[in-house]
Amino acid sequence: MITNMNGQNRADIYPGLEVDIILKKDQRSGKLTRGIVKDLLTSSSFHSRGIKVRLEDGQVGRVAQIVEED
């Protein structure tokens, strides 16, 4: 199940969370990449285009949505 949480609020995102991100190279297409958050790179509490994170595999992008498994 995927929630409607859009990844714009830093308080909703933490290391170990499964998210879908948009990589810089995929911004035009909107292609999503799924992974586990390793680091939060955005320091502000809110970002209109999504909080920037680094995944455990090293990829960096903005959180498009938070994945919740039931």
N, CA, C and O atoms as CSV, one atom per row, in Angstrom:
chain,resi,resn,atom,element,x,y,z
A,1,MET,N,N,0.847,-1.194,0.000
A,1,MET,CA,C,0.000,0.000,0.000
A,1,MET,C,C,0.883,1.243,0.000
A,1,MET,O,O,1.861,1.308,0.744
A,2,ILE,N,N,0.551,2.212,-0.814
A,2,ILE,CA,C,1.293,3.468,-0.856
A,2,ILE,C,C,0.405,4.564,-0.277
A,2,ILE,O,O,-0.763,4.701,-0.643
A,3,THR,N,N,0.986,5.337,0.631
A,3,THR,CA,C,0.215,6.406,1.266
A,3,THR,C,C,0.265,7.666,0.415
A,3,THR,O,O,0.961,7.718,-0.599
A,4,ASN,N,N,-0.477,8.673,0.838
A,4,ASN,CA,C,-0.469,9.957,0.154
A,4,ASN,C,C,0.597,10.892,0.708
A,4,ASN,O,O,0.647,12.063,0.331
A,5,MET,N,N,1.444,10.393,1.591
A,5,MET,CA,C,2.487,11.243,2.147
A,5,MET,C,C,3.465,11.579,1.038
A,5,MET,O,O,3.986,10.686,0.369
A,6,ASN,N,N,3.714,12.860,0.842
A,6,ASN,CA,C,4.429,13.297,-0.346
A,6,ASN,C,C,5.894,13.622,-0.129
A,6,ASN,O,O,6.568,14.014,-1.082
A,7,GLY,N,N,6.418,13.478,1.077
A,7,GLY,CA,C,7.846,13.679,1.277
A,7,GLY,C,C,8.295,15.116,1.343
A,7,GLY,O,O,9.487,15.389,1.204
A,8,GLN,N,N,7.375,16.052,1.552
A,8,GLN,CA,C,7.751,17.462,1.634
A,8,GLN,C,C,8.093,17.897,3.056
A,8,GLN,O,O,8.731,18.933,3.244
A,9,ASN,N,N,7.681,17.123,4.059
A,9,ASN,CA,C,7.951,17.472,5.449
A,9,ASN,C,C,9.084,16.620,6.001
A,9,ASN,O,O,9.003,15.391,6.006
A,10,ARG,N,N,10.138,17.279,6.465
A,10,ARG,CA,C,11.322,16.572,6.969
A,10,ARG,C,C,10.973,15.677,8.167
A,10,ARG,O,O,11.587,14.626,8.354
A,11,ALA,N,N,9.992,16.091,8.974
A,11,ALA,CA,C,9.614,15.327,10.169
A,11,ALA,C,C,9.074,13.940,9.823
A,11,ALA,O,O,9.109,13.045,10.668
A,12,ASP,N,N,8.571,13.740,8.593
A,12,ASP,CA,C,7.998,12.458,8.178
A,12,ASP,C,C,9.050,11.464,7.689
A,12,ASP,O,O,8.745,10.292,7.467
A,13,ILE,N,N,10.289,11.934,7.521
A,13,ILE,CA,C,11.322,11.121,6.869
A,13,ILE,C,C,12.466,10.852,7.843
A,13,ILE,O,O,12.919,11.754,8.548
A,14,TYR,N,N,12.925,9.609,7.876
A,14,TYR,CA,C,13.995,9.228,8.798
A,14,TYR,C,C,14.775,8.056,8.202
A,14,TYR,O,O,14.252,7.332,7.355
A,15,PRO,N,N,16.026,7.865,8.639
A,15,PRO,CA,C,16.819,6.742,8.133
A,15,PRO,C,C,16.111,5.409,8.366
A,15,PRO,O,O,15.533,5.179,9.428
A,16,GLY,N,N,16.163,4.537,7.361
A,16,GLY,CA,C,15.519,3.234,7.450
A,16,GLY,C,C,14.135,3.201,6.820
A,16,GLY,O,O,13.555,2.127,6.659
A,17,LEU,N,N,13.596,4.369,6.458
A,17,LEU,CA,C,12.269,4.461,5.859
A,17,LEU,C,C,12.333,4.101,4.382
A,17,LEU,O,O,13.274,4.493,3.691
A,18,GLU,N,N,11.339,3.357,3.887
A,18,GLU,CA,C,11.272,3.028,2.455
A,18,GLU,C,C,10.535,4.142,1.730
A,18,GLU,O,O,9.423,4.512,2.107
A,19,VAL,N,N,11.166,4.677,0.678
A,19,VAL,CA,C,10.601,5.807,-0.054
A,19,VAL,C,C,10.785,5.617,-1.555
A,19,VAL,O,O,11.602,4.811,-2.001
A,20,ASP,N,N,10.010,6.372,-2.318
A,20,ASP,CA,C,10.235,6.515,-3.753
A,20,ASP,C,C,10.802,7.912,-3.965
A,20,ASP,O,O,10.232,8.902,-3.505
A,21,ILE,N,N,11.935,7.983,-4.670
A,21,ILE,CA,C,12.549,9.280,-4.937
A,21,ILE,C,C,12.606,9.534,-6.430
A,21,ILE,O,O,12.495,8.613,-7.239
A,22,ILE,N,N,12.782,10.810,-6.783
A,22,ILE,CA,C,13.039,11.196,-8.165
A,22,ILE,C,C,14.489,11.643,-8.236
A,22,ILE,O,O,14.884,12.607,-7.580
A,23,LEU,N,N,15.279,10.939,-9.036
A,23,LEU,CA,C,16.676,11.308,-9.236
A,23,LEU,C,C,16.745,12.541,-10.122
A,23,LEU,O,O,15.826,12.802,-10.898
A,24,LYS,N,N,17.839,13.307,-10.013
A,24,LYS,CA,C,18.020,14.513,-10.820
A,24,LYS,C,C,17.832,14.210,-12.309
A,24,LYS,O,O,17.166,14.963,-13.020
A,25,LYS,N,N,18.422,13.104,-12.776
A,25,LYS,CA,C,18.344,12.764,-14.204
A,25,LYS,C,C,16.929,12.364,-14.633
A,25,LYS,O,O,16.622,12.363,-15.825
A,26,ASP,N,N,16.066,12.023,-13.667
A,26,ASP,CA,C,14.706,11.574,-13.980
A,26,ASP,C,C,13.645,12.647,-13.731
A,26,ASP,O,O,12.450,12.359,-13.797
A,27,GLN,N,N,14.071,13.880,-13.445
A,27,GLN,CA,C,13.095,14.922,-13.122
A,27,GLN,C,C,12.113,15.186,-14.262
A,27,GLN,O,O,10.926,15.408,-14.024
A,28,ARG,N,N,12.607,15.163,-15.491
A,28,ARG,CA,C,11.717,15.427,-16.632
A,28,ARG,C,C,10.691,14.309,-16.816
A,28,ARG,O,O,9.515,14.576,-17.064
A,29,SER,N,N,11.139,13.059,-16.694
A,29,SER,CA,C,10.250,11.922,-16.928
A,29,SER,C,C,9.390,11.601,-15.712
A,29,SER,O,O,8.306,11.034,-15.846
A,30,GLY,N,N,9.875,11.964,-14.520
A,30,GLY,CA,C,9.140,11.642,-13.298
A,30,GLY,C,C,9.315,10.204,-12.847
A,30,GLY,O,O,8.580,9.731,-11.981
A,31,LYS,N,N,10.293,9.495,-13.432
A,31,LYS,CA,C,10.554,8.098,-13.066
A,31,LYS,C,C,10.949,8.007,-11.594
A,31,LYS,O,O,11.794,8.764,-11.116
A,32,LEU,N,N,10.322,7.066,-10.884
A,32,LEU,CA,C,10.588,6.901,-9.461
A,32,LEU,C,C,11.598,5.789,-9.219
A,32,LEU,O,O,11.637,4.796,-9.945
A,33,THR,N,N,12.413,5.972,-8.187
A,33,THR,CA,C,13.388,4.977,-7.754
A,33,THR,C,C,13.090,4.656,-6.299
A,33,THR,O,O,13.030,5.556,-5.462
A,34,ARG,N,N,12.902,3.370,-5.992
A,34,ARG,CA,C,12.559,2.973,-4.626
A,34,ARG,C,C,13.816,2.584,-3.859
A,34,ARG,O,O,14.730,1.968,-4.407
A,35,GLY,N,N,13.847,2.952,-2.588
A,35,GLY,CA,C,14.990,2.580,-1.765
A,35,GLY,C,C,14.762,2.926,-0.306
A,35,GLY,O,O,13.703,3.418,0.083
A,36,ILE,N,N,15.787,2.654,0.490
A,36,ILE,CA,C,15.753,2.908,1.930
A,36,ILE,C,C,16.604,4.135,2.235
A,36,ILE,O,O,17.740,4.233,1.771
A,37,VAL,N,N,16.061,5.074,3.014
A,37,VAL,CA,C,16.758,6.310,3.354
A,37,VAL,C,C,17.973,6.004,4.231
A,37,VAL,O,O,17.873,5.280,5.221
A,38,LYS,N,N,19.125,6.572,3.849
A,38,LYS,CA,C,20.330,6.491,4.673
A,38,LYS,C,C,20.569,7.828,5.376
A,38,LYS,O,O,20.783,7.864,6.588
A,39,ASP,N,N,20.532,8.930,4.611
A,39,ASP,CA,C,20.782,10.273,5.161
A,39,ASP,C,C,19.764,11.258,4.616
A,39,ASP,O,O,19.316,11.140,3.476
A,40,LEU,N,N,19.399,12.241,5.452
A,40,LEU,CA,C,18.588,13.369,5.003
A,40,LEU,C,C,19.538,14.500,4.645
A,40,LEU,O,O,20.394,14.874,5.447
A,41,LEU,N,N,19.390,15.046,3.444
A,41,LEU,CA,C,20.311,16.074,2.963
A,41,LEU,C,C,19.709,17.474,3.016
A,41,LEU,O,O,20.446,18.460,2.976
A,42,THR,N,N,18.400,17.579,3.103
A,42,THR,CA,C,17.740,18.881,3.222
A,42,THR,C,C,17.650,19.236,4.695
A,42,THR,O,O,17.170,18.440,5.502
A,43,SER,N,N,18.113,20.434,5.050
A,43,SER,CA,C,18.102,20.825,6.464
A,43,SER,C,C,16.820,21.552,6.869
A,43,SER,O,O,16.478,21.579,8.051
A,44,SER,N,N,16.106,22.144,5.905
A,44,SER,CA,C,14.869,22.855,6.259
A,44,SER,C,C,13.753,21.852,6.584
A,44,SER,O,O,13.801,20.700,6.154
A,45,SER,N,N,12.762,22.296,7.338
A,45,SER,CA,C,11.695,21.398,7.782
A,45,SER,C,C,10.688,21.086,6.673
A,45,SER,O,O,9.939,20.115,6.777
A,46,PHE,N,N,10.663,21.909,5.599
A,46,PHE,CA,C,9.719,21.713,4.494
A,46,PHE,C,C,10.412,22.073,3.189
A,46,PHE,O,O,11.186,23.029,3.141
A,47,HIS,N,N,10.141,21.323,2.139
A,47,HIS,CA,C,10.631,21.676,0.801
A,47,HIS,C,C,9.539,21.345,-0.203
A,47,HIS,O,O,9.031,20.224,-0.227
A,48,SER,N,N,9.181,22.314,-1.027
A,48,SER,CA,C,8.046,22.165,-1.947
A,48,SER,C,C,8.236,21.045,-2.968
A,48,SER,O,O,7.254,20.449,-3.411
A,49,ARG,N,N,9.473,20.750,-3.346
A,49,ARG,CA,C,9.716,19.685,-4.338
A,49,ARG,C,C,10.109,18.366,-3.688
A,49,ARG,O,O,10.398,17.399,-4.392
A,50,GLY,N,N,10.127,18.308,-2.366
A,50,GLY,CA,C,10.466,17.068,-1.666
A,50,GLY,C,C,11.801,17.178,-0.955
A,50,GLY,O,O,12.714,17.859,-1.423
A,51,ILE,N,N,11.905,16.509,0.169
A,51,ILE,CA,C,13.128,16.494,0.961
A,51,ILE,C,C,14.186,15.667,0.215
A,51,ILE,O,O,13.904,14.566,-0.257
A,52,LYS,N,N,15.395,16.205,0.118
A,52,LYS,CA,C,16.472,15.493,-0.574
A,52,LYS,C,C,17.100,14.489,0.384
A,52,LYS,O,O,17.423,14.816,1.527
A,53,VAL,N,N,17.268,13.260,-0.102
A,53,VAL,CA,C,17.829,12.191,0.719
A,53,VAL,C,C,18.876,11.406,-0.067
A,53,VAL,O,O,18.922,11.455,-1.296
A,54,ARG,N,N,19.720,10.678,0.678
A,54,ARG,CA,C,20.632,9.704,0.089
A,54,ARG,C,C,20.122,8.330,0.488
A,54,ARG,O,O,19.864,8.071,1.663
A,55,LEU,N,N,19.978,7.451,-0.496
A,55,LEU,CA,C,19.541,6.088,-0.214
A,55,LEU,C,C,20.722,5.243,0.237
A,55,LEU,O,O,21.876,5.642,0.087
A,56,GLU,N,N,20.425,4.073,0.791
A,56,GLU,CA,C,21.480,3.170,1.254
A,56,GLU,C,C,22.415,2.745,0.133
A,56,GLU,O,O,23.576,2.423,0.385
A,57,ASP,N,N,21.920,2.738,-1.114
A,57,ASP,CA,C,22.778,2.361,-2.248
A,57,ASP,C,C,23.561,3.549,-2.812
A,57,ASP,O,O,24.279,3.404,-3.801
A,58,GLY,N,N,23.424,4.738,-2.178
A,58,GLY,CA,C,24.210,5.902,-2.579
A,58,GLY,C,C,23.516,6.868,-3.522
A,58,GLY,O,O,24.029,7.961,-3.764
A,59,GLN,N,N,22.360,6.492,-4.061
A,59,GLN,CA,C,21.656,7.393,-4.972
A,59,GLN,C,C,21.046,8.559,-4.188
A,59,GLN,O,O,20.607,8.396,-3.050
A,60,VAL,N,N,21.028,9.746,-4.824
A,60,VAL,CA,C,20.503,10.946,-4.186
A,60,VAL,C,C,19.343,11.486,-5.011
A,60,VAL,O,O,19.428,11.584,-6.235
A,61,GLY,N,N,18.256,11.837,-4.321
A,61,GLY,CA,C,17.108,12.419,-5.007
A,61,GLY,C,C,16.130,12.990,-4.006
A,61,GLY,O,O,16.354,12.945,-2.797
A,62,ARG,N,N,15.034,13.532,-4.530
A,62,ARG,CA,C,14.008,14.130,-3.682
A,62,ARG,C,C,12.874,13.130,-3.474
A,62,ARG,O,O,12.458,12.441,-4.405
A,63,VAL,N,N,12.385,13.062,-2.243
A,63,VAL,CA,C,11.327,12.108,-1.903
A,63,VAL,C,C,10.039,12.508,-2.614
A,63,VAL,O,O,9.541,13.619,-2.437
A,64,ALA,N,N,9.503,11.589,-3.423
A,64,ALA,CA,C,8.238,11.804,-4.110
A,64,ALA,C,C,7.087,11.267,-3.262
A,64,ALA,O,O,6.016,11.870,-3.190
A,65,GLN,N,N,7.327,10.122,-2.623
A,65,GLN,CA,C,6.303,9.541,-1.753
A,65,GLN,C,C,6.933,8.567,-0.787
A,65,GLN,O,O,7.990,7.990,-1.041
A,66,ILE,N,N,6.249,8.404,0.331
A,66,ILE,CA,C,6.687,7.483,1.369
A,66,ILE,C,C,5.924,6.183,1.194
A,66,ILE,O,O,4.702,6.200,1.048
A,67,VAL,N,N,6.626,5.051,1.207
A,67,VAL,CA,C,6.019,3.739,1.014
A,67,VAL,C,C,5.743,3.129,2.376
A,67,VAL,O,O,6.622,3.071,3.235
A,68,GLU,N,N,4.527,2.682,2.559
A,68,GLU,CA,C,4.179,1.990,3.800
A,68,GLU,C,C,3.666,0.611,3.459
A,68,GLU,O,O,2.702,0.467,2.706
A,69,GLU,N,N,4.295,-0.385,4.000
A,69,GLU,CA,C,3.875,-1.768,3.791
A,69,GLU,C,C,2.975,-2.179,4.928
A,69,GLU,O,O,3.294,-1.952,6.095
A,70,ASP,N,N,1.845,-2.784,4.594
A,70,ASP,CA,C,0.928,-3.278,5.633
A,70,ASP,C,C,1.113,-4.759,5.840
A,70,ASP,O,O,0.431,-5.356,6.673
